[in-house]
Amino acid sequence: MGGEDDKHSILADVGSHDLVYERLSYSKREIRLYGDTAIVTSHADIIGNYKGKRLSGKLLVTRVYTKENGSWRLVAIQSTRTSEP
């Protein structure tokens, strides 16, 4: 089962401490550049709490950045839970 968040809902959860990460680590990062667009893929390992409920797992994460006025801007992110080993 999946869900959808936007920038405002994530910032609200973090600001209210409804979402608290104890650990968020990335590995196997790969960056591909296409002009002013960058695709970043990685594996993430998370442990945390969301509204008192324990969160943990391994994710595959894809981020899309675009370069605007000399700075990189995150424009999309998608994550998929992977099966535990």
C-alpha positions as protocol buffer text, in pm:
chain_id: "A"
residue {
  index: 1
  type: MET
  ca { x: 0 y: 0 z: 0 }
}
residue {
  index: 2
  type: GLY
  ca { x: 143 y: 336 z: -95 }
}
residue {
  index: 3
  type: GLY
  ca { x: 86 y: 695 z: -15 }
}
residue {
  index: 4
  type: GLU
  ca { x: 150 y: 1035 z: -156 }
}
residue {
  index: 5
  type: ASP
  ca { x: 306 y: 1335 z: 17 }
}
residue {
  index: 6
  type: ASP
  ca { x: 393 y: 1682 z: -96 }
}
residue {
  index: 7
  type: LYS
  ca { x: 645 y: 1933 z: 31 }
}
residue {
  index: 8
  type: HIS
  ca { x: 398 y: 2101 z: 266 }
}
residue {
  index: 9
  type: SER
  ca { x: 281 y: 1778 z: 432 }
}
residue {
  index: 10
  type: ILE
  ca { x: 638 y: 1654 z: 486 }
}
residue {
  index: 11
  type: LEU
  ca { x: 751 y: 1986 z: 633 }
}
residue {
  index: 12
  type: ALA
  ca { x: 444 y: 1992 z: 859 }
}
residue {
  index: 13
  type: ASP
  ca { x: 515 y: 1637 z: 986 }
}
residue {
  index: 14
  type: VAL
  ca { x: 881 y: 1716 z: 1055 }
}
residue {
  index: 15
  type: GLY
  ca { x: 804 y: 2056 z: 1212 }
}
residue {
  index: 16
  type: SER
  ca { x: 539 y: 1908 z: 1444 }
}
residue {
  index: 17
  type: HIS
  ca { x: 769 y: 1614 z: 1531 }
}
residue {
  index: 18
  type: ASP
  ca { x: 506 y: 1370 z: 1403 }
}
residue {
  index: 19
  type: LEU
  ca { x: 786 y: 1234 z: 1183 }
}
residue {
  index: 20
  type: VAL
  ca { x: 1120 y: 1173 z: 1356 }
}
residue {
  index: 21
  type: TYR
  ca { x: 1409 y: 983 z: 1198 }
}
residue {
  index: 22
  type: GLU
  ca { x: 1652 y: 803 z: 1429 }
}
residue {
  index: 23
  type: ARG
  ca { x: 1854 y: 687 z: 1130 }
}
residue {
  index: 24
  type: LEU
  ca { x: 1837 y: 770 z: 761 }
}
residue {
  index: 25
  type: SER
  ca { x: 2138 y: 646 z: 567 }
}
residue {
  index: 26
  type: TYR
  ca { x: 2198 y: 622 z: 194 }
}
residue {
  index: 27
  type: SER
  ca { x: 2419 y: 382 z: -1 }
}
residue {
  index: 28
  type: LYS
  ca { x: 2479 y: 272 z: -359 }
}
residue {
  index: 29
  type: ARG
  ca { x: 2424 y: 626 z: -487 }
}
residue {
  index: 30
  type: GLU
  ca { x: 2436 y: 675 z: -863 }
}
residue {
  index: 31
  type: ILE
  ca { x: 2413 y: 1014 z: -1036 }
}
residue {
  index: 32
  type: ARG
  ca { x: 2333 y: 1055 z: -1405 }
}
residue {
  index: 33
  type: LEU
  ca { x: 2344 y: 1397 z: -1569 }
}
residue {
  index: 34
  type: TYR
  ca { x: 2136 y: 1496 z: -1871 }
}
residue {
  index: 35
  type: GLY
  ca { x: 2214 y: 1860 z: -1941 }
}
residue {
  index: 36
  type: ASP
  ca { x: 2045 y: 2062 z: -1666 }
}
residue {
  index: 37
  type: THR
  ca { x: 1871 y: 1754 z: -1523 }
}
residue {
  index: 38
  type: ALA
  ca { x: 2019 y: 1504 z: -1276 }
}
residue {
  index: 39
  type: ILE
  ca { x: 1872 y: 1166 z: -1182 }
}
residue {
  index: 40
  type: VAL
  ca { x: 1999 y: 1032 z: -848 }
}
residue {
  index: 41
  type: THR
  ca { x: 1923 y: 675 z: -744 }
}
residue {
  index: 42
  type: SER
  ca { x: 2019 y: 521 z: -411 }
}
residue {
  index: 43
  type: HIS
  ca { x: 1930 y: 271 z: -143 }
}
residue {
  index: 44
  type: ALA
  ca { x: 1805 y: 406 z: 191 }
}
residue {
  index: 45
  type: ASP
  ca { x: 1790 y: 244 z: 532 }
}
residue {
  index: 46
  type: ILE
  ca { x: 1547 y: 411 z: 774 }
}
residue {
  index: 47
  type: ILE
  ca { x: 1451 y: 384 z: 1138 }
}
residue {
  index: 48
  type: GLY
  ca { x: 1213 y: 631 z: 1294 }
}
residue {
  index: 49
  type: ASN
  ca { x: 865 y: 708 z: 1423 }
}
residue {
  index: 50
  type: TYR
  ca { x: 557 y: 855 z: 1258 }
}
residue {
  index: 51
  type: LYS
  ca { x: 285 y: 969 z: 1498 }
}
residue {
  index: 52
  type: GLY
  ca { x: 406 y: 716 z: 1757 }
}
residue {
  index: 53
  type: LYS
  ca { x: 424 y: 426 z: 1510 }
}
residue {
  index: 54
  type: ARG
  ca { x: 763 y: 264 z: 1452 }
}
residue {
  index: 55
  type: LEU
  ca { x: 908 y: 298 z: 1101 }
}
residue {
  index: 56
  type: SER
  ca { x: 1188 y: 86 z: 965 }
}
residue {
  index: 57
  type: GLY
  ca { x: 1290 y: -57 z: 635 }
}
residue {
  index: 58
  type: LYS
  ca { x: 1494 y: -44 z: 323 }
}
residue {
  index: 59
  type: LEU
  ca { x: 1396 y: 170 z: 26 }
}
residue {
  index: 60
  type: LEU
  ca { x: 1500 y: 233 z: -331 }
}
residue {
  index: 61
  type: VAL
  ca { x: 1495 y: 610 z: -385 }
}
residue {
  index: 62
  type: THR
  ca { x: 1494 y: 812 z: -707 }
}
residue {
  index: 63
  type: ARG
  ca { x: 1536 y: 1191 z: -702 }
}
residue {
  index: 64
  type: VAL
  ca { x: 1513 y: 1429 z: -997 }
}
residue {
  index: 65
  type: TYR
  ca { x: 1694 y: 1763 z: -985 }
}
residue {
  index: 66
  type: THR
  ca { x: 1701 y: 2051 z: -1232 }
}
residue {
  index: 67
  type: LYS
  ca { x: 1959 y: 2327 z: -1253 }
}
residue {
  index: 68
  type: GLU
  ca { x: 1805 y: 2674 z: -1236 }
}
residue {
  index: 69
  type: ASN
  ca { x: 2010 y: 2994 z: -1227 }
}
residue {
  index: 70
  type: GLY
  ca { x: 2322 y: 2799 z: -1131 }
}
residue {
  index: 71
  type: SER
  ca { x: 2163 y: 2607 z: -841 }
}
residue {
  index: 72
  type: TRP
  ca { x: 2026 y: 2254 z: -824 }
}
residue {
  index: 73
  type: ARG
  ca { x: 1660 y: 2220 z: -722 }
}
residue {
  index: 74
  type: LEU
  ca { x: 1484 y: 1898 z: -619 }
}
residue {
  index: 75
  type: VAL
  ca { x: 1172 y: 1864 z: -835 }
}
residue {
  index: 76
  type: ALA
  ca { x: 1061 y: 1505 z: -768 }
}
residue {
  index: 77
  type: ILE
  ca { x: 1132 y: 1216 z: -536 }
}
residue {
  index: 78
  type: GLN
  ca { x: 996 y: 861 z: -534 }
}
residue {
  index: 79
  type: SER
  ca { x: 1072 y: 576 z: -298 }
}
residue {
  index: 80
  type: THR
  ca { x: 979 y: 209 z: -303 }
}
residue {
  index: 81
  type: ARG
  ca { x: 1010 y: -31 z: -12 }
}
residue {
  index: 82
  type: THR
  ca { x: 1227 y: -333 z: -85 }
}
residue {
  index: 83
  type: SER
  ca { x: 1191 y: -677 z: 64 }
}
residue {
  index: 84
  type: GLU
  ca { x: 1393 y: -737 z: 379 }
}
residue {
  index: 85
  type: PRO
  ca { x: 1686 y: -981 z: 344 }
}
